[in-house]
Amino acid sequence: MPVDYATLMALEVPATTQRYTAKDSILYALGIGMGADPMDEEQLRFVHEKDLRAVPTQAIVLALPGMWVRESGLDYARIVHGEQSAEFHAPIPPEGEVTGTLRIADVIDKGEGKGALVYAERILTDTATGAKLATLRQTIFARGDGGIGGPAHSQPPVHAIPDREPDGRVTLATVPQQALIYRLSGDYNPLHADPAAAERVGFPGPILHGLATFGVAAHALLMGVCGYDPDRLASIAGRFTAPVFPGESFETDYWIDGSEVSFRTRVAGRDAIAINNGRATLR
């Protein structure tokens, strides 16, 4: 049966607890391209156990809530991850135990045949102390679920990229096996590993996870704006606008306005914007 607005808003997703190790933090960092230059001491801080620090966006893959989307009643085959944001309240420890709690924050019904936007919010806390580590928000475009009802209201405006030349650009390469590395942090969708699965939905080969590209963009900001100090990155958000492939390089342009950084991530060598309307804030 198709899901309706009231059922979706009342959805209860059990909290998830995860104990993770330094190896998990290193694996995530490798999955977004950290350590590409093994002589770069700044990158080594994220991929070597000596004085290890976690990449802030690792919060997104910790204490994942399982297959809640598949079990929600939404048309899972037509789900698209539209937007992602992460607000960091404290540094992510390189190892520890965390708990994630998810709720549906809002639903915007675009109308019969036009899909619906589902806004999910997940709070990540330190299990032992209860301290809040991150607030993670994702927007899901449920293309097959228009007409589910709910109050009429419009979609929030997207962040506007400044109309001037960027203040800087960081180019980062990925390797052909990038998706095979990233998936080990918890996203085992065969679209990112199985050529036959990718071909069935119209791609010439497995595509890179959107959240892996999001991590590459965060890496670019850590490099270009934060001096590789992860504590300076207070938040990051962006819209996924085009599929990309493992092995491609990404150019992240950024614009600095005080503590606000706008960014856009393009695929080098072809006319495709992977992440648009990006916004980060700095401490």
SEPA-299994 format. One line per field, with one value per residue: chain; residue in one letter; x, z, y of N, C-alpha, C in turn. Coordinates in Angstrom, 3 decimals. Last residue first. Layout:
<gulums>
chaine = [A_...]
residu = [A_...]
nu = [X_...]
nw = [Z_...]
nv = [Y_...]
cau = [X_...]
caw = [Z_...]
cav = [Y_...]
cu = [X_...]
cw = [Z_...]
cv = [Y_...]
</gulums>
This chain:
<gulums>
chaine = [A_A_A_A_A_A_A_A_A_A_A_A_A_A_A_A_A_A_A_A_A_A_A_A_A_A_A_A_A_A_A_A_A_A_A_A_A_A_A_A_A_A_A_A_A_A_A_A_A_A_A_A_A_A_A_A_A_A_A_A_A_A_A_A_A_A_A_A_A_A_A_A_A_A_A_A_A_A_A_A_A_A_A_A_A_A_A_A_A_A_A_A_A_A_A_A_A_A_A_A_A_A_A_A_A_A_A_A_A_A_A_A_A_A_A_A_A_A_A_A_A_A_A_A_A_A_A_A_A_A_A_A_A_A_A_A_A_A_A_A_A_A_A_A_A_A_A_A_A_A_A_A_A_A_A_A_A_A_A_A_A_A_A_A_A_A_A_A_A_A_A_A_A_A_A_A_A_A_A_A_A_A_A_A_A_A_A_A_A_A_A_A_A_A_A_A_A_A_A_A_A_A_A_A_A_A_A_A_A_A_A_A_A_A_A_A_A_A_A_A_A_A_A_A_A_A_A_A_A_A_A_A_A_A_A_A_A_A_A_A_A_A_A_A_A_A_A_A_A_A_A_A_A_A_A_A_A_A_A_A_A_A_A_A_A_A_A_A_A_A_A_A_A_A_A_A_A_A_A_A_A_A_A]
residu = [R_L_T_A_R_G_N_N_I_A_I_A_D_R_G_A_V_R_T_R_F_S_V_E_S_G_D_I_W_Y_D_T_E_F_S_E_G_P_F_V_P_A_T_F_R_G_A_I_S_A_L_R_D_P_D_Y_G_C_V_G_M_L_L_A_H_A_A_V_G_F_T_A_L_G_H_L_I_P_G_P_F_G_V_R_E_A_A_A_P_D_A_H_L_P_N_Y_D_G_S_L_R_Y_I_L_A_Q_Q_P_V_T_A_L_T_V_R_G_D_P_E_R_D_P_I_A_H_V_P_P_Q_S_H_A_P_G_G_I_G_G_D_G_R_A_F_I_T_Q_R_L_T_A_L_K_A_G_T_A_T_D_T_L_I_R_E_A_Y_V_L_A_G_K_G_E_G_K_D_I_V_D_A_I_R_L_T_G_T_V_E_G_E_P_P_I_P_A_H_F_E_A_S_Q_E_G_H_V_I_R_A_Y_D_L_G_S_E_R_V_W_M_G_P_L_A_L_V_I_A_Q_T_P_V_A_R_L_D_K_E_H_V_F_R_L_Q_E_E_D_M_P_D_A_G_M_G_I_G_L_A_Y_L_I_S_D_K_A_T_Y_R_Q_T_T_A_P_V_E_L_A_M_L_T_A_Y_D_V_P_M]
nu = [34.271_32.241_29.946_29.020_27.068_26.333_25.070_25.943_27.944_28.574_28.042_29.717_31.298_34.578_36.951_35.951_32.829_32.536_30.993_30.929_30.195_30.629_31.101_31.086_32.476_33.256_32.895_34.460_33.828_35.314_35.173_36.522_36.661_37.618_38.089_37.090_37.144_33.658_31.491_28.271_25.140_24.285_23.540_22.869_23.589_24.867_26.740_28.300_29.823_32.323_35.581_37.600_38.363_40.126_42.418_43.403_42.844_40.335_40.394_41.480_41.146_38.475_37.393_38.074_36.668_34.075_34.192_34.462_31.971_30.371_31.226_30.102_27.437_26.957_29.237_29.796_28.422_29.342_28.494_26.700_23.282_20.649_19.984_21.516_24.125_24.371_24.231_26.549_28.642_28.439_28.899_26.837_24.535_24.332_24.922_26.191_27.585_29.679_32.321_32.660_32.262_34.805_36.024_34.457_34.699_37.430_38.805_39.852_40.178_40.009_41.595_40.754_41.398_40.059_40.138_38.882_36.980_35.355_33.841_30.316_27.725_27.589_24.876_22.294_20.618_17.092_14.180_11.998_8.937_5.788_2.871_-0.021_0.010_-0.898_-0.451_0.640_1.282_4.203_6.043_8.235_10.323_11.294_14.161_15.204_17.622_19.004_21.090_22.431_24.268_26.624_26.968_25.846_26.429_26.060_28.185_28.114_27.478_27.275_24.933_23.321_20.168_18.755_15.902_14.579_12.085_11.011_8.992_7.435_5.931_4.191_1.926_0.291_2.595_4.581_4.585_7.049_7.570_9.908_11.352_11.449_14.396_16.861_19.778_22.700_25.464_28.803_31.957_35.235_37.674_38.055_35.161_34.372_33.961_30.561_28.624_28.179_25.774_25.254_23.070_22.050_19.575_18.588_18.568_15.637_13.652_12.459_12.463_10.777_8.243_7.668_7.522_9.751_11.710_13.502_14.305_15.639_17.768_19.932_20.911_24.352_26.549_28.150_28.222_28.337_30.738_32.603_32.888_35.334_37.750_39.590_43.068_45.863_48.516_48.904_47.413_46.510_44.685_44.790_47.374_47.985_47.369_49.689_51.833_52.080_52.908_50.795_48.196_45.864_44.917_41.428_39.254_37.165_38.227_40.092_38.245_37.153_39.469_39.980_37.720_38.106_40.468_39.608_36.148_32.865_29.764_26.570_23.053_20.048_16.539_14.002_11.707_8.423_6.367_4.605_4.918_3.788_1.127_0.402_0.787_1.050_2.318_0.507_0.841]
nw = [12.339_9.413_7.247_3.813_1.103_-2.377_-4.830_-5.808_-6.894_-9.609_-12.728_-15.733_-18.376_-17.664_-16.348_-13.036_-11.818_-9.119_-6.414_-4.721_-1.783_0.642_3.992_6.608_8.143_5.405_2.749_0.113_-2.123_-4.122_-6.143_-6.579_-8.902_-9.000_-11.221_-11.282_-9.958_-10.022_-11.274_-10.611_-11.265_-9.977_-7.633_-4.279_-2.350_1.051_3.927_7.100_9.991_11.080_10.927_12.777_13.415_11.456_9.731_7.196_6.714_5.804_3.031_1.605_3.219_3.928_1.368_0.395_2.216_1.381_-1.149_-0.342_0.903_-1.361_-2.607_-0.744_-1.053_-3.549_-4.654_-8.142_-10.047_-12.242_-15.717_-17.298_-16.154_-16.102_-14.347_-15.175_-14.749_-12.000_-11.877_-13.314_-11.682_-8.371_-6.817_-6.543_-6.612_-4.276_-1.222_1.220_3.248_5.171_4.590_2.291_0.255_-0.265_-1.847_-4.062_-4.931_-5.819_-7.832_-9.379_-7.176_-7.478_-6.846_-6.443_-6.375_-5.189_-5.483_-4.375_-4.687_-7.909_-9.166_-8.412_-7.060_-4.729_-4.745_-2.378_-1.141_-1.904_0.205_1.011_-0.738_0.776_1.791_2.914_4.892_3.274_0.488_-1.500_-4.061_-4.978_-5.007_-6.628_-5.757_-3.122_-2.276_0.907_2.619_5.886_8.506_11.648_14.176_16.517_19.296_22.539_25.177_26.494_27.404_25.917_23.265_21.827_19.084_16.363_14.951_11.840_9.903_6.644_4.543_1.382_-1.183_-3.818_-7.168_-9.211_-9.169_-7.155_-5.289_-3.525_-0.138_2.122_5.482_8.221_9.872_11.127_12.987_14.625_16.437_17.227_19.372_19.657_20.997_19.425_17.666_17.056_17.742_16.253_18.239_18.262_16.468_13.133_10.816_7.507_4.825_1.515_-0.968_-2.360_-3.300_-4.512_-5.148_-6.508_-5.015_-2.852_-2.202_1.339_3.504_5.079_4.468_2.987_5.011_6.863_7.068_9.432_10.511_11.594_13.228_10.765_8.495_9.331_10.655_8.771_8.528_9.956_10.198_13.235_13.730_15.389_16.281_14.272_12.397_9.459_8.266_9.159_9.005_6.326_5.453_6.462_5.173_2.306_1.278_0.044_-1.355_-0.522_2.000_1.259_-0.195_1.085_2.040_3.907_5.914_6.516_7.496_9.804_11.279_11.570_13.096_15.506_15.681_17.190_18.074_17.748_17.909_16.925_17.614_15.244_14.028_13.373_11.668_11.461_8.893_7.533_8.279_7.194_4.353_3.358_0.972_-0.800_0.000]
nv = [27.944_28.284_26.600_26.151_25.190_24.747_24.644_21.248_18.661_18.159_19.279_18.817_18.682_17.427_18.058_17.438_18.127_20.517_21.916_24.974_26.965_29.535_30.016_32.345_34.096_36.063_34.469_32.881_30.346_27.756_24.839_21.817_19.389_16.018_13.239_9.762_7.375_6.698_9.258_10.813_12.473_15.707_17.005_17.371_20.232_20.707_21.794_21.893_23.428_23.987_23.403_23.509_20.967_20.108_21.793_22.240_24.901_25.563_25.957_23.804_21.454_21.519_21.657_19.100_17.498_18.122_16.931_14.277_13.946_14.077_11.757_10.025_10.564_9.431_6.940_6.626_3.876_1.222_1.988_3.286_3.165_2.120_0.190_-1.950_-1.106_-1.493_-4.269_-4.927_-3.916_-3.203_-0.908_0.838_-0.622_-2.084_-0.511_-0.382_1.735_1.475_1.669_0.297_2.078_3.179_1.186_1.169_3.776_3.746_2.476_4.564_7.447_11.043_14.211_17.593_20.978_23.930_27.441_30.665_32.560_32.841_35.839_36.121_35.737_32.987_30.722_30.418_27.627_27.413_27.784_25.010_24.537_25.441_23.600_22.127_19.159_16.004_13.661_12.171_13.007_11.148_9.019_8.566_10.124_11.528_12.790_13.609_15.313_15.064_16.123_15.745_17.073_15.695_15.274_15.782_13.508_11.155_9.642_7.223_7.905_10.988_11.211_12.594_12.760_13.349_13.942_14.160_15.070_14.363_15.437_13.588_13.563_13.984_12.422_14.742_16.828_17.266_17.466_17.399_16.755_16.674_14.962_11.851_10.981_8.965_8.821_7.018_6.955_5.616_5.120_5.294_7.257_9.894_11.954_14.940_17.895_19.135_19.715_20.225_19.425_18.665_17.735_17.041_16.191_13.854_10.669_9.213_6.334_4.332_2.046_2.642_4.404_4.091_2.442_2.141_0.329_1.797_3.555_1.958_0.043_1.754_4.143_4.245_5.010_7.076_8.586_11.222_11.590_12.123_14.825_15.349_12.819_12.436_11.942_10.418_10.158_7.421_6.036_7.709_9.344_11.919_12.720_12.661_15.207_16.487_15.281_13.646_11.327_10.103_11.492_10.354_10.747_10.812_9.828_8.769_6.397_7.192_7.885_5.359_4.095_5.583_4.878_2.118_2.107_3.130_1.972_2.060_0.944_2.302_2.126_3.619_3.705_2.835_5.074_5.545_7.786_9.814_10.695_8.471_8.604_11.083_10.706_7.224_4.821_2.274_-1.200]
cau = [34.493_33.520_30.262_29.679_27.291_26.986_24.462_25.682_27.309_28.241_28.160_28.797_30.374_33.276_37.022_36.978_33.661_32.362_31.935_30.342_31.047_29.818_31.795_30.307_32.454_33.334_32.262_34.522_33.695_34.732_35.356_35.642_37.115_36.597_38.621_37.029_38.266_34.969_32.057_29.692_25.908_24.641_22.935_23.432_22.609_24.882_25.484_28.448_28.702_31.165_34.392_37.144_37.537_38.721_41.966_43.310_44.206_40.493_39.863_41.564_42.429_39.485_37.268_38.543_38.134_34.514_33.992_35.539_33.194_30.180_31.518_31.550_28.057_26.828_28.236_30.334_28.639_28.998_29.237_27.686_24.635_21.045_19.337_20.053_23.614_24.428_23.219_25.243_28.390_28.089_29.911_28.180_24.714_25.089_24.057_26.482_26.590_28.297_31.862_33.001_31.120_33.827_36.567_34.666_33.410_36.992_38.213_38.768_40.744_39.617_41.341_41.090_41.138_40.838_39.717_39.861_38.182_35.618_34.849_31.652_27.902_27.872_26.312_22.749_21.664_18.447_15.061_12.905_10.279_6.769_3.889_0.607_-0.204_-0.155_-1.173_0.466_-0.128_3.402_5.106_7.029_9.730_10.541_13.148_14.966_16.385_18.996_19.807_22.573_22.904_26.272_28.128_25.485_26.780_24.868_27.924_28.451_26.625_28.210_25.413_24.381_21.041_19.363_16.918_14.909_13.205_10.989_10.266_7.382_6.816_5.328_2.820_0.192_1.391_4.619_3.950_6.410_7.260_8.917_11.146_11.009_12.974_16.314_18.319_21.996_24.072_27.851_30.632_34.300_37.106_38.507_36.322_34.060_34.792_31.802_28.552_29.064_26.197_25.801_23.761_22.640_20.397_18.644_19.120_16.862_14.193_12.462_13.161_12.229_8.637_7.985_6.381_8.838_10.628_12.858_13.599_14.372_16.982_19.465_19.620_23.359_25.248_28.166_28.184_27.219_29.508_32.445_31.765_34.018_37.129_38.500_41.894_44.742_47.807_49.664_46.969_47.549_44.779_43.467_46.740_48.335_46.435_48.359_51.659_51.431_53.944_51.243_49.627_46.252_46.082_42.536_40.464_36.923_37.088_40.578_39.097_36.301_38.809_40.956_37.945_36.923_40.476_40.486_37.558_33.768_31.126_27.712_24.316_21.128_17.874_14.758_12.912_9.375_7.304_4.585_5.334_5.199_1.918_0.321_1.524_0.383_2.385_1.266_0.000]
caw = [13.687_10.083_8.215_5.034_2.132_-1.134_-3.744_-6.059_-5.714_-8.703_-11.359_-14.764_-17.900_-18.331_-17.680_-13.930_-12.333_-10.500_-6.801_-5.798_-2.626_-0.402_2.775_5.671_8.609_6.861_3.235_1.556_-1.924_-2.882_-6.047_-5.646_-8.664_-8.643_-10.346_-11.764_-10.839_-9.382_-11.355_-10.947_-10.902_-11.115_-8.885_-5.252_-3.158_-0.400_3.298_5.648_9.284_11.969_10.105_12.207_14.388_11.359_11.130_7.668_7.058_7.238_3.901_1.063_2.632_4.973_2.266_-0.309_2.182_2.736_-1.046_-1.129_1.701_-0.300_-3.238_-0.940_0.200_-3.377_-3.676_-6.821_-9.780_-10.904_-14.682_-17.954_-16.052_-17.146_-14.156_-15.146_-16.120_-12.549_-11.178_-13.836_-13.011_-9.301_-6.881_-6.430_-7.663_-5.393_-2.395_0.353_2.181_5.530_5.720_3.515_0.651_0.514_-0.524_-3.381_-4.394_-4.723_-6.792_-9.921_-7.882_-6.870_-7.676_-5.795_-7.242_-4.820_-6.050_-4.480_-3.952_-6.618_-9.304_-8.606_-8.470_-5.072_-4.938_-3.634_-0.898_-1.879_-0.877_1.435_-0.456_-0.301_1.999_1.748_4.745_4.212_1.393_-0.205_-3.736_-5.000_-3.893_-6.860_-7.068_-3.365_-3.291_-0.015_1.874_4.487_7.817_10.254_13.656_15.201_18.425_21.126_24.526_25.970_28.066_27.344_24.018_22.497_20.427_16.764_15.988_12.719_10.783_7.798_5.295_2.759_-0.511_-2.512_-6.096_-9.116_-10.309_-7.856_-6.069_-4.727_-1.238_1.192_4.181_7.387_10.296_9.940_12.909_13.416_16.564_16.267_19.160_19.393_20.811_20.535_18.052_16.079_18.222_16.184_17.369_18.959_17.762_14.094_11.769_8.775_5.643_2.770_-0.230_-2.959_-2.219_-4.858_-4.174_-7.144_-6.294_-2.658_-3.386_0.149_2.599_5.381_5.334_2.341_3.833_7.252_5.839_8.704_10.980_10.521_13.802_12.069_8.323_8.482_11.455_9.150_7.825_10.544_9.293_12.351_13.856_14.453_16.423_15.082_13.789_10.204_7.766_9.079_10.326_7.131_5.168_6.885_6.613_2.828_1.870_1.315_-1.323_-1.923_1.863_2.110_-0.902_0.466_1.135_2.638_5.321_5.979_6.301_8.716_10.922_10.872_11.750_14.684_16.052_16.053_18.562_17.068_18.604_16.583_17.748_16.463_13.644_14.475_11.562_12.717_9.967_7.366_8.617_8.635_5.115_3.412_2.261_-0.789_0.000]
cav = [28.457_28.065_27.659_25.693_26.202_24.337_25.422_22.663_19.257_17.059_19.766_18.228_19.709_17.349_17.485_17.978_17.047_20.081_20.868_24.177_26.117_28.922_29.608_31.545_32.706_35.949_35.691_33.120_31.778_28.267_26.284_22.518_20.755_17.003_14.285_11.141_7.669_6.498_7.923_10.847_11.278_14.856_17.454_16.454_19.502_20.834_21.375_21.788_22.810_23.929_23.186_24.778_21.675_19.698_21.733_20.852_24.521_25.274_27.008_25.151_21.817_21.353_22.807_20.296_17.442_18.509_18.379_14.892_13.886_15.069_13.041_10.008_10.985_10.872_7.368_6.933_5.298_1.691_1.285_2.416_3.694_3.051_1.493_-2.112_-1.145_-0.140_-3.477_-5.336_-3.354_-4.264_-1.957_1.399_0.381_-2.662_-0.506_-1.522_1.816_1.166_2.488_-0.421_1.252_3.940_1.529_-0.105_3.338_4.607_1.622_3.739_6.297_9.779_13.044_16.324_19.832_22.752_26.163_29.599_32.951_32.190_34.796_36.679_36.080_34.391_30.887_31.020_28.617_26.865_28.236_26.089_24.050_25.425_24.623_22.741_20.603_16.838_14.545_11.501_12.824_12.363_9.155_7.784_10.432_10.294_13.045_12.512_15.474_14.687_16.249_15.360_17.015_16.226_15.425_15.838_14.773_11.806_10.922_7.222_6.986_10.092_11.541_11.674_13.314_12.354_14.522_13.323_15.626_13.867_15.650_14.246_13.138_14.898_12.284_13.456_16.560_18.090_16.746_18.325_16.160_17.358_16.345_12.572_11.313_9.580_8.827_7.852_6.566_6.692_4.536_5.457_5.967_8.910_11.192_13.517_17.063_18.801_20.384_19.560_20.462_18.175_18.728_16.563_17.155_15.180_11.486_9.929_7.283_5.651_1.997_2.630_3.632_4.870_2.441_3.247_-0.137_0.654_4.072_2.579_0.216_0.585_3.613_4.332_4.636_6.412_7.128_10.820_11.507_10.721_14.212_15.650_13.788_12.009_12.788_10.329_11.445_8.371_6.001_6.998_7.962_11.296_12.823_11.490_14.127_16.935_15.050_14.851_12.165_9.530_11.796_10.194_9.891_11.224_10.238_10.078_6.331_6.655_8.913_6.422_3.573_5.580_6.280_2.615_1.515_3.953_1.989_2.105_1.113_1.702_2.372_2.695_4.278_2.545_4.342_5.399_6.672_9.064_11.584_8.802_7.422_10.866_11.718_8.528_5.487_3.519_0.000]
cu = [35.718_33.485_31.494_29.846_27.950_27.203_25.044_25.083_27.163_27.487_27.687_29.086_29.327_32.298_35.694_36.910_34.667_33.222_31.589_31.399_30.220_30.730_30.776_31.122_31.649_33.399_32.203_33.894_33.608_34.812_34.695_36.035_36.101_37.236_37.557_37.673_38.239_36.089_33.397_30.254_27.352_25.375_23.321_22.744_23.335_23.814_25.618_27.139_29.020_29.966_33.189_35.862_37.013_37.814_40.479_43.004_44.286_41.918_40.251_41.222_42.501_40.853_38.254_38.467_38.691_36.035_34.422_35.423_34.383_31.422_31.375_31.986_29.575_27.527_28.177_29.195_29.185_29.315_28.837_28.532_25.626_22.427_19.932_19.329_22.094_23.830_23.198_24.123_27.017_27.794_29.686_29.282_26.147_25.301_24.840_25.529_26.905_27.254_30.363_32.685_31.392_32.702_35.488_35.264_33.537_35.683_37.645_38.085_39.598_40.234_40.770_40.697_41.635_40.421_40.652_39.256_39.257_36.915_35.124_32.623_29.223_28.152_26.590_24.270_22.204_19.440_16.443_13.819_11.166_8.116_4.993_1.631_0.564_-0.393_-0.266_-0.227_-0.371_1.944_4.377_5.932_8.410_9.733_12.514_13.884_16.297_17.620_19.959_21.199_23.010_24.766_27.764_26.731_26.452_25.153_26.614_28.002_26.866_27.399_26.473_24.936_22.042_20.319_17.436_16.033_13.421_12.259_10.115_8.793_6.614_6.278_4.058_1.084_1.455_3.414_3.894_5.904_6.585_8.710_10.063_10.645_12.684_14.827_17.730_20.491_23.428_26.469_29.628_33.010_36.191_38.107_36.763_35.283_34.353_32.645_29.825_29.095_26.963_26.253_24.246_23.233_20.943_19.602_19.378_17.292_15.485_12.934_13.273_12.988_10.160_8.395_6.593_7.543_9.562_11.629_12.852_13.593_15.637_18.619_19.082_22.067_24.130_26.746_28.187_27.105_28.345_31.189_31.659_32.857_35.725_38.073_40.852_43.628_46.584_48.946_47.743_47.239_45.884_43.519_45.373_47.695_46.720_47.330_50.295_51.101_53.375_52.381_50.167_47.725_46.495_43.700_41.586_38.210_36.736_39.455_39.675_37.160_37.887_40.305_38.944_37.116_39.276_40.535_38.337_35.198_32.047_28.989_25.437_22.389_18.919_16.123_13.725_10.528_8.287_5.592_5.389_5.703_3.404_1.173_1.549_1.151_1.567_1.224_0.881]
cw = [13.663_11.512_8.993_5.964_3.332_-0.175_-2.387_-4.813_-5.970_-7.483_-10.434_-13.393_-16.976_-17.648_-18.364_-15.279_-13.299_-10.792_-8.191_-6.249_-3.676_-1.262_1.835_4.413_7.690_7.275_4.752_1.876_-0.418_-2.826_-4.765_-5.597_-7.763_-8.321_-10.153_-10.739_-11.402_-10.405_-10.613_-10.812_-11.365_-10.619_-10.098_-6.598_-4.156_-1.054_1.791_5.082_7.804_11.312_11.009_11.397_13.841_12.330_11.127_9.161_7.644_7.651_5.373_2.028_2.311_4.469_3.421_0.585_1.511_2.827_0.336_-1.074_0.977_0.597_-2.235_-1.598_0.163_-2.119_-3.618_-5.903_-8.370_-10.721_-13.329_-16.974_-16.720_-17.058_-15.066_-14.977_-16.148_-13.953_-11.709_-13.185_-13.576_-10.676_-7.993_-6.566_-7.691_-6.550_-3.603_-0.845_1.130_4.441_5.947_4.770_1.956_1.036_0.325_-1.997_-3.636_-4.103_-5.622_-8.885_-8.375_-7.702_-6.834_-6.710_-6.561_-5.744_-5.557_-5.097_-3.994_-5.990_-7.940_-8.783_-8.653_-6.557_-5.333_-3.649_-2.233_-1.628_-0.754_0.288_-0.005_0.193_0.984_2.185_3.556_3.959_2.309_0.823_-2.406_-4.709_-3.853_-5.847_-7.309_-4.641_-3.623_-0.992_0.861_3.891_6.368_9.594_12.153_14.973_17.095_20.296_23.040_25.263_27.642_28.046_25.514_23.435_20.877_18.114_16.393_13.681_11.722_8.591_6.558_3.451_0.948_-1.976_-4.806_-7.972_-10.254_-9.095_-6.797_-5.633_-2.453_0.007_3.335_6.114_9.490_10.381_11.564_13.568_15.408_16.415_18.204_19.167_20.699_20.269_19.245_16.424_17.171_16.679_17.409_18.014_18.592_15.407_12.876_9.594_6.920_3.507_1.028_-2.294_-2.785_-3.644_-4.700_-6.184_-6.947_-3.980_-3.467_-0.985_1.365_4.580_5.604_3.127_3.140_6.042_6.119_7.492_10.176_10.922_12.776_12.573_9.651_8.384_10.638_9.993_8.057_9.870_9.823_11.437_12.863_14.783_15.499_15.096_14.709_11.685_8.442_8.676_10.347_8.515_6.019_6.633_7.111_4.306_2.466_1.972_0.013_-2.113_0.431_1.947_-0.052_-0.116_0.497_1.593_3.989_5.274_5.682_7.415_9.774_10.419_10.940_13.256_15.178_16.529_17.352_17.842_17.890_17.326_17.470_16.460_14.909_14.019_12.727_12.737_11.313_8.503_8.542_9.064_6.612_4.367_2.213_0.596_0.000]
cv = [29.368_28.582_27.244_26.880_25.536_25.490_25.046_23.300_20.750_17.551_18.657_18.801_19.091_18.310_17.254_17.274_17.658_18.853_20.350_23.180_25.389_28.063_28.974_31.267_31.791_34.490_35.600_34.472_32.025_29.788_26.768_23.986_21.446_18.345_15.359_12.074_9.072_6.715_7.833_9.433_11.410_13.618_16.621_16.694_18.615_19.989_21.535_21.254_22.763_23.277_22.975_24.624_22.999_20.434_21.365_20.750_23.120_24.921_26.810_26.259_23.306_21.798_22.714_21.529_18.692_18.499_18.890_16.411_14.484_15.113_14.177_11.310_10.849_11.355_8.892_7.365_5.479_3.171_1.817_1.613_2.743_3.654_2.562_-0.786_-1.242_-0.093_-2.053_-4.528_-3.718_-3.670_-2.967_0.351_0.903_-1.703_-1.037_-1.616_0.749_1.205_2.352_0.396_0.495_3.057_2.190_0.102_2.025_4.143_2.433_2.852_5.410_8.653_11.909_15.176_18.569_21.616_25.066_28.357_31.874_32.679_34.151_35.515_36.823_34.595_32.339_31.143_29.118_27.999_27.624_26.500_25.208_24.912_24.408_23.778_21.151_18.305_15.334_12.391_12.157_12.061_10.491_7.991_9.696_10.484_11.704_12.936_14.344_14.933_15.837_15.406_16.837_16.135_16.081_16.117_14.715_13.110_11.565_8.489_7.086_9.206_10.556_12.123_12.242_13.051_13.439_13.979_14.795_14.354_15.226_14.399_13.915_14.552_13.150_13.451_15.231_17.840_17.669_17.511_17.240_16.542_17.051_13.986_11.946_9.866_9.616_7.697_7.553_6.108_5.664_4.721_6.186_7.484_10.180_12.747_15.596_17.963_20.168_20.348_19.762_19.370_18.065_17.742_16.499_16.146_12.877_10.750_7.905_6.747_3.371_2.692_3.643_3.931_3.296_3.198_0.926_0.202_2.937_3.100_0.863_0.965_2.434_3.616_4.800_6.161_6.372_9.298_10.959_10.527_12.711_14.932_14.086_13.152_12.296_11.317_11.527_9.716_6.936_7.127_7.159_9.820_12.144_11.528_12.898_15.836_15.497_14.622_13.445_10.298_11.290_10.533_9.656_10.234_10.774_10.659_7.655_6.641_8.447_7.471_4.620_5.132_6.399_4.060_2.002_3.424_2.963_2.317_1.046_1.991_1.639_3.100_3.196_3.213_4.084_4.513_6.671_7.913_10.868_9.686_7.723_9.674_11.395_9.432_6.781_4.170_1.256]
</gulums>
